[in-house]
Amino acid sequence: MAKKILNRWKGYSVADCDCKYCLYYGGKRHGEVKCLADECVCKEELKTAARRERMNNGSKDKSRNP
């Protein structure tokens, strides 16, 4: 009998895209996050994760969130 995967991986969550887990995290200095990259390398993943969580958690206007 074939195994059925119940919880397929659907992508990163917003909690996964936290700066402290990033490869380029340089710590905090004076309360601000110091990033070693020029711009956030996780920007696209964070954007899609936020969109996915809004869709799953019941956004008020689902027509705006494809």
PDB file of N, CA, C and O in Angstrom:
ATOM      1  N   MET A   1       0.847  -1.173   0.000  1.00  0.00           N
ATOM      2  CA  MET A   1       0.000   0.000   0.000  1.00  0.00           C
ATOM      3  C   MET A   1       0.900   1.246   0.000  1.00  0.00           C
ATOM      4  O   MET A   1       1.852   1.332   0.775  1.00  0.00           O
ATOM      5  N   ALA A   2       0.597   2.175  -0.848  1.00  0.00           N
ATOM      6  CA  ALA A   2       1.380   3.406  -0.948  1.00  0.00           C
ATOM      7  C   ALA A   2       1.062   4.322   0.233  1.00  0.00           C
ATOM      8  O   ALA A   2      -0.076   4.407   0.696  1.00  0.00           O
ATOM      9  N   LYS A   3       2.115   5.006   0.704  1.00  0.00           N
ATOM     10  CA  LYS A   3       1.914   5.954   1.796  1.00  0.00           C
ATOM     11  C   LYS A   3       1.377   7.264   1.247  1.00  0.00           C
ATOM     12  O   LYS A   3       1.785   7.718   0.178  1.00  0.00           O
ATOM     13  N   LYS A   4       0.478   7.852   1.974  1.00  0.00           N
ATOM     14  CA  LYS A   4      -0.088   9.130   1.576  1.00  0.00           C
ATOM     15  C   LYS A   4       0.505  10.212   2.465  1.00  0.00           C
ATOM     16  O   LYS A   4       0.470  10.105   3.691  1.00  0.00           O
ATOM     17  N   ILE A   5       1.040  11.238   1.857  1.00  0.00           N
ATOM     18  CA  ILE A   5       1.613  12.351   2.602  1.00  0.00           C
ATOM     19  C   ILE A   5       0.482  13.305   2.969  1.00  0.00           C
ATOM     20  O   ILE A   5      -0.163  13.885   2.095  1.00  0.00           O
ATOM     21  N   LEU A   6       0.249  13.459   4.253  1.00  0.00           N
ATOM     22  CA  LEU A   6      -0.871  14.283   4.708  1.00  0.00           C
ATOM     23  C   LEU A   6      -0.502  15.763   4.768  1.00  0.00           C
ATOM     24  O   LEU A   6      -1.286  16.616   4.352  1.00  0.00           O
ATOM     25  N   ASN A   7       0.657  16.063   5.270  1.00  0.00           N
ATOM     26  CA  ASN A   7       1.068  17.460   5.432  1.00  0.00           C
ATOM     27  C   ASN A   7       2.175  17.788   4.441  1.00  0.00           C
ATOM     28  O   ASN A   7       3.356  17.741   4.782  1.00  0.00           O
ATOM     29  N   ARG A   8       1.800  18.112   3.249  1.00  0.00           N
ATOM     30  CA  ARG A   8       2.794  18.475   2.238  1.00  0.00           C
ATOM     31  C   ARG A   8       3.355  19.851   2.557  1.00  0.00           C
ATOM     32  O   ARG A   8       2.657  20.723   3.074  1.00  0.00           O
ATOM     33  N   TRP A   9       4.641  20.027   2.233  1.00  0.00           N
ATOM     34  CA  TRP A   9       5.292  21.314   2.458  1.00  0.00           C
ATOM     35  C   TRP A   9       4.788  22.301   1.430  1.00  0.00           C
ATOM     36  O   TRP A   9       4.892  22.054   0.228  1.00  0.00           O
ATOM     37  N   LYS A  10       4.246  23.414   1.883  1.00  0.00           N
ATOM     38  CA  LYS A  10       3.648  24.393   0.979  1.00  0.00           C
ATOM     39  C   LYS A  10       4.474  25.662   0.877  1.00  0.00           C
ATOM     40  O   LYS A  10       4.084  26.588   0.165  1.00  0.00           O
ATOM     41  N   GLY A  11       5.583  25.731   1.554  1.00  0.00           N
ATOM     42  CA  GLY A  11       6.436  26.915   1.494  1.00  0.00           C
ATOM     43  C   GLY A  11       6.784  27.403   2.884  1.00  0.00           C
ATOM     44  O   GLY A  11       6.362  26.835   3.892  1.00  0.00           O
ATOM     45  N   TYR A  12       7.556  28.457   2.911  1.00  0.00           N
ATOM     46  CA  TYR A  12       7.976  29.043   4.175  1.00  0.00           C
ATOM     47  C   TYR A  12       6.826  29.781   4.838  1.00  0.00           C
ATOM     48  O   TYR A  12       5.904  30.247   4.168  1.00  0.00           O
ATOM     49  N   SER A  13       6.891  29.885   6.165  1.00  0.00           N
ATOM     50  CA  SER A  13       5.924  30.707   6.888  1.00  0.00           C
ATOM     51  C   SER A  13       6.614  32.028   7.238  1.00  0.00           C
ATOM     52  O   SER A  13       7.822  32.174   7.056  1.00  0.00           O
ATOM     53  N   VAL A  14       5.844  32.971   7.734  1.00  0.00           N
ATOM     54  CA  VAL A  14       6.418  34.260   8.113  1.00  0.00           C
ATOM     55  C   VAL A  14       7.421  34.069   9.256  1.00  0.00           C
ATOM     56  O   VAL A  14       8.437  34.762   9.306  1.00  0.00           O
ATOM     57  N   ALA A  15       7.147  33.142  10.165  1.00  0.00           N
ATOM     58  CA  ALA A  15       8.063  32.878  11.278  1.00  0.00           C
ATOM     59  C   ALA A  15       9.382  32.285  10.774  1.00  0.00           C
ATOM     60  O   ALA A  15      10.433  32.527  11.368  1.00  0.00           O
ATOM     61  N   ASP A  16       9.336  31.511   9.689  1.00  0.00           N
ATOM     62  CA  ASP A  16      10.560  30.945   9.122  1.00  0.00           C
ATOM     63  C   ASP A  16      11.442  32.011   8.495  1.00  0.00           C
ATOM     64  O   ASP A  16      12.661  31.847   8.440  1.00  0.00           O
ATOM     65  N   CYS A  17      10.853  33.090   8.024  1.00  0.00           N
ATOM     66  CA  CYS A  17      11.598  34.149   7.340  1.00  0.00           C
ATOM     67  C   CYS A  17      12.087  35.222   8.304  1.00  0.00           C
ATOM     68  O   CYS A  17      12.404  36.331   7.874  1.00  0.00           O
ATOM     69  N   ASP A  18      12.154  34.925   9.572  1.00  0.00           N
ATOM     70  CA  ASP A  18      12.648  35.884  10.549  1.00  0.00           C
ATOM     71  C   ASP A  18      14.139  36.137  10.305  1.00  0.00           C
ATOM     72  O   ASP A  18      14.870  35.221   9.925  1.00  0.00           O
ATOM     73  N   CYS A  19      14.582  37.354  10.519  1.00  0.00           N
ATOM     74  CA  CYS A  19      15.969  37.729  10.222  1.00  0.00           C
ATOM     75  C   CYS A  19      16.986  36.927  11.033  1.00  0.00           C
ATOM     76  O   CYS A  19      18.090  36.676  10.550  1.00  0.00           O
ATOM     77  N   LYS A  20      16.642  36.526  12.241  1.00  0.00           N
ATOM     78  CA  LYS A  20      17.624  35.835  13.073  1.00  0.00           C
ATOM     79  C   LYS A  20      17.959  34.440  12.553  1.00  0.00           C
ATOM     80  O   LYS A  20      18.941  33.848  13.002  1.00  0.00           O
ATOM     81  N   TYR A  21      17.174  33.897  11.620  1.00  0.00           N
ATOM     82  CA  TYR A  21      17.472  32.608  11.015  1.00  0.00           C
ATOM     83  C   TYR A  21      18.213  32.751   9.684  1.00  0.00           C
ATOM     84  O   TYR A  21      18.610  31.752   9.085  1.00  0.00           O
ATOM     85  N   CYS A  22      18.397  33.970   9.230  1.00  0.00           N
ATOM     86  CA  CYS A  22      18.993  34.236   7.923  1.00  0.00           C
ATOM     87  C   CYS A  22      20.514  34.050   7.975  1.00  0.00           C
ATOM     88  O   CYS A  22      21.149  34.277   9.005  1.00  0.00           O
ATOM     89  N   LEU A  23      21.069  33.640   6.859  1.00  0.00           N
ATOM     90  CA  LEU A  23      22.516  33.456   6.733  1.00  0.00           C
ATOM     91  C   LEU A  23      23.258  34.789   6.867  1.00  0.00           C
ATOM     92  O   LEU A  23      24.391  34.825   7.346  1.00  0.00           O
ATOM     93  N   TYR A  24      22.623  35.872   6.447  1.00  0.00           N
ATOM     94  CA  TYR A  24      23.261  37.189   6.444  1.00  0.00           C
ATOM     95  C   TYR A  24      22.914  38.033   7.667  1.00  0.00           C
ATOM     96  O   TYR A  24      23.120  39.246   7.655  1.00  0.00           O
ATOM     97  N   TYR A  25      22.395  37.412   8.718  1.00  0.00           N
ATOM     98  CA  TYR A  25      22.035  38.134   9.942  1.00  0.00           C
ATOM     99  C   TYR A  25      23.310  38.512  10.680  1.00  0.00           C
ATOM    100  O   TYR A  25      24.120  37.648  11.017  1.00  0.00           O
ATOM    101  N   GLY A  26      23.484  39.792  10.928  1.00  0.00           N
ATOM    102  CA  GLY A  26      24.683  40.283  11.596  1.00  0.00           C
ATOM    103  C   GLY A  26      24.440  40.670  13.041  1.00  0.00           C
ATOM    104  O   GLY A  26      25.319  41.268  13.663  1.00  0.00           O
ATOM    105  N   GLY A  27      23.292  40.356  13.593  1.00  0.00           N
ATOM    106  CA  GLY A  27      22.975  40.692  14.978  1.00  0.00           C
ATOM    107  C   GLY A  27      22.234  42.010  15.071  1.00  0.00           C
ATOM    108  O   GLY A  27      21.823  42.588  14.065  1.00  0.00           O
ATOM    109  N   LYS A  28      22.072  42.474  16.304  1.00  0.00           N
ATOM    110  CA  LYS A  28      21.407  43.752  16.542  1.00  0.00           C
ATOM    111  C   LYS A  28      22.416  44.738  17.099  1.00  0.00           C
ATOM    112  O   LYS A  28      23.295  44.380  17.883  1.00  0.00           O
ATOM    113  N   ARG A  29      22.276  45.965  16.687  1.00  0.00           N
ATOM    114  CA  ARG A  29      23.127  47.029  17.210  1.00  0.00           C
ATOM    115  C   ARG A  29      22.230  48.239  17.446  1.00  0.00           C
ATOM    116  O   ARG A  29      21.604  48.754  16.520  1.00  0.00           O
ATOM    117  N   HIS A  30      22.178  48.677  18.677  1.00  0.00           N
ATOM    118  CA  HIS A  30      21.332  49.805  19.085  1.00  0.00           C
ATOM    119  C   HIS A  30      19.866  49.555  18.748  1.00  0.00           C
ATOM    120  O   HIS A  30      19.141  50.482  18.387  1.00  0.00           O
ATOM    121  N   GLY A  31      19.429  48.297  18.867  1.00  0.00           N
ATOM    122  CA  GLY A  31      18.035  47.952  18.650  1.00  0.00           C
ATOM    123  C   GLY A  31      17.654  47.727  17.200  1.00  0.00           C
ATOM    124  O   GLY A  31      16.506  47.379  16.925  1.00  0.00           O
ATOM    125  N   GLU A  32      18.574  47.914  16.258  1.00  0.00           N
ATOM    126  CA  GLU A  32      18.285  47.710  14.846  1.00  0.00           C
ATOM    127  C   GLU A  32      18.983  46.453  14.354  1.00  0.00           C
ATOM    128  O   GLU A  32      20.099  46.149  14.775  1.00  0.00           O
ATOM    129  N   VAL A  33      18.327  45.725  13.464  1.00  0.00           N
ATOM    130  CA  VAL A  33      18.891  44.510  12.901  1.00  0.00           C
ATOM    131  C   VAL A  33      19.965  44.896  11.890  1.00  0.00           C
ATOM    132  O   VAL A  33      19.736  45.727  11.013  1.00  0.00           O
ATOM    133  N   LYS A  34      21.138  44.285  12.023  1.00  0.00           N
ATOM    134  CA  LYS A  34      22.236  44.548  11.100  1.00  0.00           C
ATOM    135  C   LYS A  34      22.288  43.408  10.088  1.00  0.00           C
ATOM    136  O   LYS A  34      22.564  42.264  10.448  1.00  0.00           O
ATOM    137  N   CYS A  35      22.024  43.723   8.831  1.00  0.00           N
ATOM    138  CA  CYS A  35      22.033  42.731   7.769  1.00  0.00           C
ATOM    139  C   CYS A  35      23.349  42.839   7.009  1.00  0.00           C
ATOM    140  O   CYS A  35      23.784  43.941   6.675  1.00  0.00           O
ATOM    141  N   LEU A  36      23.984  41.703   6.733  1.00  0.00           N
ATOM    142  CA  LEU A  36      25.254  41.706   6.033  1.00  0.00           C
ATOM    143  C   LEU A  36      25.085  41.766   4.516  1.00  0.00           C
ATOM    144  O   LEU A  36      26.063  41.989   3.802  1.00  0.00           O
ATOM    145  N   ALA A  37      23.878  41.575   4.013  1.00  0.00           N
ATOM    146  CA  ALA A  37      23.604  41.672   2.577  1.00  0.00           C
ATOM    147  C   ALA A  37      23.141  43.097   2.262  1.00  0.00           C
ATOM    148  O   ALA A  37      22.729  43.838   3.154  1.00  0.00           O
ATOM    149  N   ASP A  38      23.215  43.462   0.994  1.00  0.00           N
ATOM    150  CA  ASP A  38      22.784  44.795   0.584  1.00  0.00           C
ATOM    151  C   ASP A  38      21.279  44.962   0.736  1.00  0.00           C
ATOM    152  O   ASP A  38      20.812  46.016   1.168  1.00  0.00           O
ATOM    153  N   GLU A  39      20.518  43.936   0.385  1.00  0.00           N
ATOM    154  CA  GLU A  39      19.069  43.949   0.580  1.00  0.00           C
ATOM    155  C   GLU A  39      18.637  42.570   1.060  1.00  0.00           C
ATOM    156  O   GLU A  39      19.401  41.608   0.975  1.00  0.00           O
ATOM    157  N   CYS A  40      17.433  42.481   1.555  1.00  0.00           N
ATOM    158  CA  CYS A  40      16.936  41.231   2.128  1.00  0.00           C
ATOM    159  C   CYS A  40      16.881  40.144   1.053  1.00  0.00           C
ATOM    160  O   CYS A  40      16.236  40.326   0.020  1.00  0.00           O
ATOM    161  N   VAL A  41      17.544  39.032   1.288  1.00  0.00           N
ATOM    162  CA  VAL A  41      17.556  37.938   0.321  1.00  0.00           C
ATOM    163  C   VAL A  41      16.297  37.089   0.435  1.00  0.00           C
ATOM    164  O   VAL A  41      16.007  36.288  -0.454  1.00  0.00           O
ATOM    165  N   CYS A  42      15.558  37.254   1.504  1.00  0.00           N
ATOM    166  CA  CYS A  42      14.356  36.458   1.753  1.00  0.00           C
ATOM    167  C   CYS A  42      13.088  37.249   1.425  1.00  0.00           C
ATOM    168  O   CYS A  42      11.990  36.859   1.820  1.00  0.00           O
ATOM    169  N   LYS A  43      13.242  38.354   0.707  1.00  0.00           N
ATOM    170  CA  LYS A  43      12.123  39.260   0.467  1.00  0.00           C
ATOM    171  C   LYS A  43      10.966  38.594  -0.284  1.00  0.00           C
ATOM    172  O   LYS A  43       9.811  38.757   0.108  1.00  0.00           O
ATOM    173  N   GLU A  44      11.251  37.857  -1.340  1.00  0.00           N
ATOM    174  CA  GLU A  44      10.195  37.205  -2.117  1.00  0.00           C
ATOM    175  C   GLU A  44       9.504  36.107  -1.315  1.00  0.00           C
ATOM    176  O   GLU A  44       8.281  35.978  -1.363  1.00  0.00           O
ATOM    177  N   GLU A  45      10.292  35.308  -0.570  1.00  0.00           N
ATOM    178  CA  GLU A  45       9.700  34.254   0.242  1.00  0.00           C
ATOM    179  C   GLU A  45       8.819  34.837   1.337  1.00  0.00           C
ATOM    180  O   GLU A  45       7.755  34.295   1.640  1.00  0.00           O
ATOM    181  N   LEU A  46       9.261  35.940   1.929  1.00  0.00           N
ATOM    182  CA  LEU A  46       8.488  36.597   2.980  1.00  0.00           C
ATOM    183  C   LEU A  46       7.179  37.148   2.423  1.00  0.00           C
ATOM    184  O   LEU A  46       6.143  37.075   3.083  1.00  0.00           O
ATOM    185  N   LYS A  47       7.222  37.694   1.222  1.00  0.00           N
ATOM    186  CA  LYS A  47       6.028  38.239   0.596  1.00  0.00           C
ATOM    187  C   LYS A  47       5.005  37.143   0.288  1.00  0.00           C
ATOM    188  O   LYS A  47       3.814  37.316   0.545  1.00  0.00           O
ATOM    189  N   THR A  48       5.468  36.020  -0.261  1.00  0.00           N
ATOM    190  CA  THR A  48       4.541  34.926  -0.564  1.00  0.00           C
ATOM    191  C   THR A  48       4.022  34.267   0.702  1.00  0.00           C
ATOM    192  O   THR A  48       2.869  33.836   0.745  1.00  0.00           O
ATOM    193  N   ALA A  49       4.862  34.181   1.744  1.00  0.00           N
ATOM    194  CA  ALA A  49       4.422  33.594   3.011  1.00  0.00           C
ATOM    195  C   ALA A  49       3.352  34.463   3.664  1.00  0.00           C
ATOM    196  O   ALA A  49       2.380  33.943   4.211  1.00  0.00           O
ATOM    197  N   ALA A  50       3.523  35.765   3.610  1.00  0.00           N
ATOM    198  CA  ALA A  50       2.520  36.664   4.183  1.00  0.00           C
ATOM    199  C   ALA A  50       1.215  36.563   3.414  1.00  0.00           C
ATOM    200  O   ALA A  50       0.141  36.572   4.016  1.00  0.00           O
ATOM    201  N   ARG A  51       1.290  36.465   2.081  1.00  0.00           N
ATOM    202  CA  ARG A  51       0.084  36.331   1.269  1.00  0.00           C
ATOM    203  C   ARG A  51      -0.627  35.019   1.583  1.00  0.00           C
ATOM    204  O   ARG A  51      -1.852  34.989   1.701  1.00  0.00           O
ATOM    205  N   ARG A  52       0.140  33.929   1.719  1.00  0.00           N
ATOM    206  CA  ARG A  52      -0.441  32.618   2.005  1.00  0.00           C
ATOM    207  C   ARG A  52      -1.113  32.611   3.373  1.00  0.00           C
ATOM    208  O   ARG A  52      -2.195  32.043   3.523  1.00  0.00           O
ATOM    209  N   GLU A  53      -0.493  33.230   4.368  1.00  0.00           N
ATOM    210  CA  GLU A  53      -1.087  33.264   5.706  1.00  0.00           C
ATOM    211  C   GLU A  53      -2.337  34.128   5.748  1.00  0.00           C
ATOM    212  O   GLU A  53      -3.280  33.816   6.475  1.00  0.00           O
ATOM    213  N   ARG A  54      -2.358  35.220   4.972  1.00  0.00           N
ATOM    214  CA  ARG A  54      -3.570  36.036   4.911  1.00  0.00           C
ATOM    215  C   ARG A  54      -4.711  35.247   4.285  1.00  0.00           C
ATOM    216  O   ARG A  54      -5.857  35.349   4.723  1.00  0.00           O
ATOM    217  N   MET A  55      -4.396  34.454   3.251  1.00  0.00           N
ATOM    218  CA  MET A  55      -5.434  33.654   2.599  1.00  0.00           C
ATOM    219  C   MET A  55      -5.957  32.566   3.536  1.00  0.00           C
ATOM    220  O   MET A  55      -7.163  32.321   3.594  1.00  0.00           O
ATOM    221  N   ASN A  56      -5.054  31.915   4.267  1.00  0.00           N
ATOM    222  CA  ASN A  56      -5.455  30.820   5.153  1.00  0.00           C
ATOM    223  C   ASN A  56      -6.145  31.302   6.416  1.00  0.00           C
ATOM    224  O   ASN A  56      -7.007  30.603   6.948  1.00  0.00           O
ATOM    225  N   ASN A  57      -5.789  32.467   6.902  1.00  0.00           N
ATOM    226  CA  ASN A  57      -6.343  32.957   8.156  1.00  0.00           C
ATOM    227  C   ASN A  57      -7.592  33.793   7.963  1.00  0.00           C
ATOM    228  O   ASN A  57      -8.139  34.315   8.934  1.00  0.00           O
ATOM    229  N   GLY A  58      -8.051  33.931   6.743  1.00  0.00           N
ATOM    230  CA  GLY A  58      -9.307  34.642   6.514  1.00  0.00           C
ATOM    231  C   GLY A  58      -9.157  36.120   6.336  1.00  0.00           C
ATOM    232  O   GLY A  58      -9.602  36.897   7.180  1.00  0.00           O
ATOM    233  N   SER A  59      -8.539  36.527   5.256  1.00  0.00           N
ATOM    234  CA  SER A  59      -8.442  37.939   4.941  1.00  0.00           C
ATOM    235  C   SER A  59      -9.840  38.487   4.680  1.00  0.00           C
ATOM    236  O   SER A  59     -10.707  37.760   4.194  1.00  0.00           O
ATOM    237  N   LYS A  60     -10.068  39.747   4.992  1.00  0.00           N
ATOM    238  CA  LYS A  60     -11.385  40.330   4.820  1.00  0.00           C
ATOM    239  C   LYS A  60     -11.754  40.451   3.347  1.00  0.00           C
ATOM    240  O   LYS A  60     -12.915  40.257   2.988  1.00  0.00           O
ATOM    241  N   ASP A  61     -10.791  40.767   2.493  1.00  0.00           N
ATOM    242  CA  ASP A  61     -11.076  40.935   1.073  1.00  0.00           C
ATOM    243  C   ASP A  61     -10.234  39.932   0.291  1.00  0.00           C
ATOM    244  O   ASP A  61      -9.103  40.234  -0.089  1.00  0.00           O
ATOM    245  N   LYS A  62     -10.777  38.748   0.050  1.00  0.00           N
ATOM    246  CA  LYS A  62     -10.028  37.680  -0.622  1.00  0.00           C
ATOM    247  C   LYS A  62      -9.870  37.943  -2.111  1.00  0.00           C
ATOM    248  O   LYS A  62      -9.021  37.324  -2.753  1.00  0.00           O
ATOM    249  N   SER A  63     -10.663  38.841  -2.674  1.00  0.00           N
ATOM    250  CA  SER A  63     -10.520  39.114  -4.108  1.00  0.00           C
ATOM    251  C   SER A  63      -9.241  39.887  -4.375  1.00  0.00           C
ATOM    252  O   SER A  63      -8.711  39.818  -5.484  1.00  0.00           O
ATOM    253  N   ARG A  64      -8.731  40.616  -3.400  1.00  0.00           N
ATOM    254  CA  ARG A  64      -7.495  41.361  -3.578  1.00  0.00           C
ATOM    255  C   ARG A  64      -6.262  40.489  -3.387  1.00  0.00           C
ATOM    256  O   ARG A  64      -5.175  40.880  -3.812  1.00  0.00           O
ATOM    257  N   ASN A  65      -6.392  39.320  -2.761  1.00  0.00           N
ATOM    258  CA  ASN A  65      -5.255  38.455  -2.461  1.00  0.00           C
ATOM    259  C   ASN A  65      -5.324  37.193  -3.300  1.00  0.00           C
ATOM    260  O   ASN A  65      -5.860  36.182  -2.848  1.00  0.00           O
ATOM    261  N   PRO A  66      -4.793  37.233  -4.513  1.00  0.00           N
ATOM    262  CA  PRO A  66      -4.870  36.024  -5.362  1.00  0.00           C
ATOM    263  C   PRO A  66      -3.987  34.915  -4.881  1.00  0.00           C
ATOM    264  O   PRO A  66      -3.949  33.847  -5.491  1.00  0.00           O
TER     265      PRO A  66
END
